[in-house]
């Protein structure tokens, strides 16, 4: 039946491998990333660059951490290098 919809045994194996990889988060390390967060008042872009999360919001410019960077860090727990961690995001 799966063969009828274009899923041959090779593709089925690749899908199973993708599922296994996705469960093993330690396999992934981001070297670059840009994500837009739709905030309560505005959209904010958080980038992972040079080993750190950076946001364009005013709060980040003053404190070097913000709700947006902490949210991305939480979302990607175990997938960013330790250098990207912010002490405030542990909560």
Secondary structure, DSSP 8 states (H G I E B T S, - for coil): -GGGGT--HHHHHHHHHHHHHHH-GGG---S-EEEEEE-SSSEEEEEEETTEEEE-SHHHHHHS--HHHHHHHHHTTTTS-GGG--GGGG-
